């Protein structure tokens, strides 16, 4: 779980983050108690990426 959290925090583009979505769901099924933590980190990072102005987005 710690490695997934690190991957989420290291993402710099929305396509990178979207590619991890399936991996997060699989990890959530394996460890249901950690899914909420992973989901919260995913949503936080997604919101951070959405706040980047369109003119500065590189993806």
Steps between C-alpha positions, in 0.01 A plus 500: 500500500784739580643459150163585346472811714847604387406439134190715542698784655764479225251527211532819298239448231138394486568210256756359746246520779223346290727209408533418870124485558467127428803422715339686790174312464683166499692600812174610659342162440801325651511731804153656554610692810767690305276585203363815664852629562601433140180652368547817707857541374385441140223759522732752668759463222231515230370827645854641514555415133164651404604831657792538259402767244434370149781711361755324724381144445741288303280197443 
